[in-house]
């Protein structure tokens, strides 16, 4: 429960207690029976209602005792039952219906006894008994209604969670289906192209002939296509990150890329979606640097701030600011991931040369 809601509820409870006390005191003044002791007893019993959420039984006891004491002190008056009716209602609403009914019975018994069981007092007591009965019934109805609302909310949350799980399961099944289709339809064909091109290059060199550039291009392109296809199939088969930025940097160094990793700020566990997005952004940026930056130095900087994570991957390669690159599948995928999390992404050549990827991701709770 939020602090604002608690404050509003406490203010409402205090307001109700003050209003009930004021009405009861004014009624006593109108009956010419509001002495100092009476006002004190009415005020104490009425203002106790402000604490009915935290201590309903204690409030019921204090209110009943104070107002019954005023009945004994100044005589019966139906207006004195107003705070007690409120206390009975709140006690029944919190599940103490037996205690509420007992308190109502004690108050009515004292009311009739002090009034010497005259006909007028008995009629008033019967009327008050009806009000007490209504207070108990409405308290129980309110309690059942609140329980129903909680159950309805819980069922709605459970249904939403079930829908999300079903959607994730269907998405996973669809990814696997696409991966199988791609593997069955493309892998074999590309492998044949690569194999035939390799055989042709081998035979040409064996005969001492010049290898046509187009044939070499086919051989290289088919090999690159196979690598890309394997990477795509790996992504389709699992959408989870398979390591950390530090592991990606180590792999890039092993492949011959000069990479430095710097982490600043209070490093801490991230929500699964943020952690996965960070991994994929660094992975794609390093892959692009290895392919297009040439012999360049790359820096990876992760900055943890209070509510954001900033990712910067920069190289001093051959990218030219006057010729911005066309956004391919990799950059588009990065942008979609960042946008889905409510972050921002900048990917463009640097003014001083090279290429820079800068992403800002809002930090959620670790999941």
C-alpha positions as CSV (number, residue, x, y, z in Angstrom):
1,X,0.0,0.0,0.0
2,X,1.4,3.4,-0.9
3,X,2.1,6.1,1.6
4,X,-0.4,8.5,-0.1
5,X,-3.2,5.9,0.2
6,X,-2.4,5.3,3.9
7,X,-2.4,9.1,4.5
8,X,-5.8,9.5,2.8
9,X,-7.3,6.6,4.8
10,X,-6.1,8.0,8.1
11,X,-7.4,11.5,7.2
12,X,-10.8,10.0,6.3
13,X,-11.0,7.9,9.5
14,X,-10.1,11.0,11.6
15,X,-12.7,13.0,9.8
16,X,-15.4,10.4,10.4
17,X,-14.5,10.2,14.1
18,X,-14.7,14.0,14.5
19,X,-18.0,14.2,12.6
20,X,-19.5,11.4,14.7
21,X,-18.3,13.1,17.9
22,X,-19.6,16.5,16.9
23,X,-23.1,15.1,16.0
24,X,-23.3,13.3,19.3
25,X,-22.2,16.3,21.3
26,X,-24.6,18.6,19.5
27,X,-27.4,16.2,20.1
28,X,-26.5,16.1,23.8
29,X,-26.4,19.9,23.9
30,X,-29.9,20.0,22.3
31,X,-31.2,17.7,25.0
32,X,-29.6,19.9,27.7
33,X,-27.4,17.2,29.0
34,X,-23.9,18.0,27.8
35,X,-21.9,18.6,31.0
36,X,-18.1,18.5,31.0
37,X,-18.0,14.8,31.9
38,X,-20.5,14.0,29.2
39,X,-18.6,15.9,26.6
40,X,-15.3,14.2,27.7
41,X,-16.9,10.7,27.5
42,X,-18.5,11.4,24.1
43,X,-15.3,12.8,22.7
44,X,-13.2,9.9,24.0
45,X,-15.5,7.3,22.6
46,X,-16.0,9.0,19.3
47,X,-12.4,9.9,18.6
48,X,-11.3,6.3,19.3
49,X,-13.0,5.5,16.0
50,X,-10.1,7.0,14.1
51,X,-8.0,3.9,15.0
52,X,-10.6,1.3,13.9
53,X,-8.3,-0.1,11.0
54,X,-5.4,-1.0,13.3
55,X,-7.3,-2.0,16.5
56,X,-10.9,-2.6,15.8
57,X,-11.6,-4.6,19.0
58,X,-9.9,-2.1,21.3
59,X,-11.8,0.7,19.6
60,X,-15.1,-1.2,20.1
61,X,-14.3,-1.7,23.8
62,X,-13.3,1.9,24.4
63,X,-16.3,3.4,22.5
64,X,-18.9,1.1,24.1
65,X,-17.4,1.7,27.6
66,X,-17.3,5.5,27.2
67,X,-20.8,5.9,25.7
68,X,-22.3,3.4,28.1
69,X,-20.7,5.3,31.0
70,X,-22.4,8.5,29.7
71,X,-25.7,6.7,29.6
72,X,-25.2,5.7,33.2
73,X,-24.1,9.3,34.1
74,X,-26.7,11.3,32.3
75,X,-29.4,8.8,31.4
76,X,-30.5,7.1,28.2
77,X,-30.4,9.0,24.9
78,X,-30.6,7.3,21.5
79,X,-28.0,9.7,20.0
80,X,-25.4,8.3,22.3
81,X,-25.5,5.0,20.3
82,X,-24.2,6.6,17.1
83,X,-20.4,6.1,17.9
84,X,-21.2,2.6,19.2
85,X,-23.0,1.7,16.0
86,X,-19.9,2.8,14.0
87,X,-17.6,0.8,16.2
88,X,-19.9,-2.3,15.9
89,X,-19.9,-1.9,12.1
90,X,-16.1,-1.7,11.8
91,X,-15.5,-4.6,14.1
92,X,-17.9,-6.8,12.1
93,X,-16.2,-5.7,8.9
94,X,-12.8,-6.9,10.2
95,X,-14.3,-10.3,11.1
96,X,-15.1,-9.8,14.8
97,X,-18.9,-10.3,14.4
98,X,-19.3,-12.1,17.7
99,X,-17.4,-9.4,19.6
100,X,-19.5,-6.8,17.8
101,X,-22.8,-8.5,18.7
102,X,-21.7,-8.9,22.3
103,X,-20.8,-5.2,22.6
104,X,-24.1,-4.2,21.1
105,X,-25.9,-6.4,23.6
106,X,-24.0,-5.0,26.5
107,X,-24.8,-1.4,25.5
108,X,-28.5,-2.2,24.9
109,X,-28.7,-4.0,28.3
110,X,-27.2,-1.1,30.1
111,X,-29.4,1.3,28.2
112,X,-32.6,-0.5,29.2
113,X,-31.4,-1.0,32.8
114,X,-30.5,2.6,33.4
115,X,-33.8,3.7,31.9
116,X,-35.7,1.4,34.4
117,X,-37.2,-0.5,31.5
118,X,-39.9,2.1,30.8
119,X,-41.9,1.7,27.7
120,X,-40.2,4.6,26.0
121,X,-36.8,3.3,26.8
122,X,-37.7,-0.2,25.6
123,X,-39.0,1.2,22.3
124,X,-35.8,3.2,21.8
125,X,-33.8,0.1,22.7
126,X,-35.7,-2.0,20.1
127,X,-35.0,0.8,17.5
128,X,-31.3,0.8,18.4
129,X,-31.2,-3.0,18.2
130,X,-32.3,-2.7,14.6
131,X,-29.5,-0.2,14.0
132,X,-27.0,-2.5,15.6
133,X,-28.3,-5.4,13.6
134,X,-27.9,-3.3,10.4
135,X,-24.3,-2.4,11.5
136,X,-23.3,-6.0,12.0
137,X,-25.0,-7.1,8.7
138,X,-23.5,-4.2,6.6
139,X,-20.1,-4.9,8.2
140,X,-20.2,-8.5,7.2
141,X,-21.4,-7.6,3.7
142,X,-18.6,-5.1,3.3
143,X,-16.1,-7.7,4.5
144,X,-17.4,-10.2,1.9
145,X,-17.4,-7.6,-0.8
146,X,-13.8,-6.7,-0.1
147,X,-12.9,-10.4,-0.1
148,X,-14.7,-10.8,-3.5
149,X,-12.8,-7.8,-4.9
150,X,-9.5,-9.3,-3.7
151,X,-10.3,-12.7,-5.3
152,X,-11.4,-11.0,-8.5
153,X,-8.1,-9.0,-8.7
154,X,-6.1,-12.2,-7.9
155,X,-7.9,-14.1,-10.6
156,X,-7.3,-11.3,-13.1
157,X,-3.6,-11.2,-12.2
158,X,-3.4,-15.0,-12.5
159,X,-5.2,-14.9,-15.9
160,X,-2.8,-12.2,-17.1
161,X,0.2,-14.2,-16.0
162,X,-1.2,-17.3,-17.7
163,X,-1.7,-15.3,-20.9
164,X,1.8,-14.0,-20.8
165,X,3.2,-17.5,-20.2
166,X,1.1,-18.9,-23.1
167,X,2.3,-16.1,-25.4
168,X,5.9,-16.7,-24.4
169,X,5.5,-20.4,-25.0
170,X,3.9,-19.8,-28.4
171,X,6.6,-17.4,-29.3
172,X,9.3,-19.9,-28.3
173,X,7.5,-22.6,-30.4
174,X,7.3,-20.3,-33.4
175,X,11.0,-19.4,-33.1
176,X,11.9,-23.1,-33.1
177,X,9.7,-23.7,-36.1
178,X,11.3,-20.9,-38.0
179,X,14.7,-22.2,-37.0
180,X,13.9,-25.6,-38.3
181,X,12.5,-24.2,-41.6
182,X,15.6,-22.1,-42.1
183,X,17.8,-25.0,-41.4
184,X,16.0,-27.3,-43.7
185,X,15.5,-24.9,-46.6
186,X,18.7,-22.8,-46.6
187,X,21.5,-24.6,-44.8
188,X,21.6,-27.5,-47.4
189,X,21.4,-25.1,-50.4
190,X,24.1,-22.8,-49.1
191,X,26.3,-25.7,-48.2
192,X,26.1,-27.0,-51.7
193,X,27.0,-23.6,-53.2
194,X,29.9,-23.3,-50.8
195,X,31.1,-26.9,-51.6
196,X,30.8,-26.4,-55.4
197,X,32.6,-23.1,-55.3
198,X,35.4,-24.7,-53.2
199,X,35.7,-27.6,-55.6
200,X,35.9,-25.2,-58.6
201,X,38.6,-23.1,-56.9
202,X,40.6,-26.2,-56.0
203,X,40.4,-27.6,-59.5
204,X,41.4,-24.3,-61.1
205,X,44.4,-23.9,-58.8
206,X,45.3,-27.6,-59.4
207,X,45.4,-27.0,-63.2
208,X,47.4,-23.8,-62.7
209,X,44.6,-21.6,-64.0
210,X,43.7,-18.2,-62.6
211,X,40.7,-18.4,-60.3
212,X,38.0,-16.1,-61.5
213,X,37.3,-13.3,-59.0
214,X,33.6,-14.0,-59.2
215,X,34.2,-17.6,-58.1
216,X,36.3,-16.4,-55.1
217,X,33.5,-13.9,-54.3
218,X,30.9,-16.7,-54.3
219,X,33.1,-18.9,-52.1
220,X,33.6,-16.1,-49.6
221,X,29.9,-15.0,-49.7
222,X,28.7,-18.5,-49.2
223,X,30.9,-19.0,-46.2
224,X,29.8,-15.7,-44.7
225,X,26.2,-16.7,-45.3
226,X,26.7,-19.9,-43.5
227,X,28.1,-18.1,-40.5
228,X,25.3,-15.6,-40.5
229,X,22.7,-18.4,-40.8
230,X,24.2,-20.3,-37.8
231,X,24.2,-17.1,-35.7
232,X,20.6,-16.5,-36.7
233,X,19.5,-20.0,-35.8
234,X,21.3,-19.8,-32.5
235,X,19.3,-16.6,-31.7
236,X,16.0,-18.2,-32.8
237,X,16.6,-21.3,-30.7
238,X,17.2,-19.3,-27.5
239,X,16.4,-15.7,-26.7
240,X,18.4,-15.7,-23.5
241,X,21.8,-14.0,-23.2
242,X,24.6,-16.6,-23.2
243,X,27.2,-14.7,-21.2
244,X,28.4,-11.3,-20.1
245,X,29.9,-8.2,-21.7
246,X,33.3,-9.3,-20.2
247,X,33.0,-12.6,-22.0
248,X,32.1,-10.9,-25.3
249,X,35.2,-8.7,-24.9
250,X,37.4,-11.7,-24.3
251,X,36.0,-13.5,-27.3
252,X,36.6,-10.4,-29.4
253,X,40.2,-10.1,-28.2
254,X,40.8,-13.8,-29.0
255,X,39.5,-13.1,-32.5
256,X,42.2,-10.3,-32.9
257,X,40.1,-7.2,-32.1
258,X,41.7,-4.7,-29.7
259,X,39.0,-4.1,-27.1
260,X,39.0,-2.4,-23.7
261,X,36.1,-2.8,-21.2
262,X,35.4,-0.1,-18.6
263,X,32.6,-0.4,-16.0
264,X,31.8,2.7,-13.8
265,X,29.1,3.3,-11.2
266,X,27.5,0.9,-8.8
267,X,27.4,-2.4,-10.7
268,X,24.4,-4.4,-9.6
269,X,22.0,-7.2,-10.9
270,X,19.7,-6.1,-13.6
271,X,16.2,-7.1,-14.7
272,X,16.3,-10.0,-17.1
273,X,15.1,-7.9,-20.1
274,X,17.7,-5.2,-19.4
275,X,20.5,-7.7,-18.9
276,X,19.6,-9.4,-22.2
277,X,19.4,-6.1,-24.1
278,X,22.8,-5.0,-22.8
279,X,24.4,-8.3,-23.9
280,X,22.9,-8.2,-27.4
281,X,23.8,-4.5,-27.9
282,X,27.5,-5.1,-26.9
283,X,27.5,-8.3,-29.0
284,X,26.1,-6.6,-32.1
285,X,28.4,-3.6,-31.7
286,X,31.5,-5.7,-31.4
287,X,30.5,-7.8,-34.3
288,X,30.0,-4.7,-36.5
289,X,33.3,-3.3,-35.4
290,X,35.1,-6.6,-36.3
291,X,33.5,-6.6,-39.7
292,X,33.6,-3.0,-40.8
293,X,36.0,-1.0,-38.6
294,X,39.2,-2.6,-40.0
295,X,42.3,-2.7,-37.8
296,X,40.8,-0.5,-35.1
297,X,40.7,-0.1,-31.3
298,X,37.4,-0.5,-29.7
299,X,36.3,0.7,-26.2
300,X,33.3,-0.7,-24.4
301,X,32.0,1.5,-21.5
302,X,29.2,0.5,-19.1
303,X,28.0,3.3,-16.8
304,X,25.6,2.4,-13.9
305,X,23.6,5.4,-12.7
306,X,20.8,5.6,-10.2
307,X,18.1,4.8,-12.7
308,X,19.8,4.2,-16.0
309,X,22.5,2.1,-17.6
310,X,24.5,3.7,-20.4
311,X,26.3,1.5,-22.9
312,X,29.0,3.0,-25.2
313,X,30.8,1.0,-27.8
314,X,33.2,3.2,-29.9
315,X,35.9,2.5,-32.4
316,X,38.5,4.6,-34.3
317,X,38.0,2.7,-37.5
318,X,37.2,3.9,-41.1
319,X,33.6,5.1,-40.7
320,X,33.1,8.5,-42.3
321,X,30.5,10.9,-40.9
322,X,29.7,12.1,-44.4
323,X,28.6,8.6,-45.4
324,X,26.3,7.3,-42.6
325,X,25.7,3.6,-42.8
326,X,22.4,2.0,-43.9
327,X,20.7,0.5,-40.9
328,X,20.8,-3.3,-41.3
329,X,19.1,-6.1,-39.4
330,X,21.6,-5.8,-36.5
331,X,21.1,-2.0,-35.9
332,X,17.4,-2.3,-36.3
333,X,17.2,-5.2,-33.8
334,X,19.2,-3.1,-31.3
335,X,16.9,-0.1,-31.7
336,X,13.8,-2.3,-31.3
337,X,15.2,-3.8,-28.1
338,X,16.1,-0.4,-26.6
339,X,12.8,1.2,-27.6
340,X,10.8,-1.7,-26.1
341,X,12.5,-1.0,-22.7
342,X,11.8,2.8,-23.0
343,X,15.4,3.7,-23.7
344,X,17.3,5.6,-26.4
345,X,19.9,4.5,-29.0
346,X,22.3,6.4,-31.1
347,X,24.4,4.6,-33.7
348,X,26.4,6.7,-36.1
349,X,29.9,7.6,-37.3
350,X,31.9,9.8,-34.9
351,X,33.0,13.3,-36.0
352,X,36.6,12.4,-35.2
353,X,36.4,9.2,-37.2
354,X,35.2,5.7,-36.4
355,X,31.8,4.5,-35.2
356,X,29.9,4.9,-32.0
357,X,26.9,3.0,-30.4
358,X,25.4,4.8,-27.4
359,X,22.4,3.2,-25.6
360,X,20.6,4.3,-22.5
361,X,18.4,1.7,-20.7
362,X,16.2,2.4,-17.8
363,X,17.0,0.1,-14.9
364,X,14.2,-2.1,-13.6
365,X,14.1,-4.3,-10.5
366,X,16.3,-7.3,-10.8
367,X,14.4,-10.3,-11.9
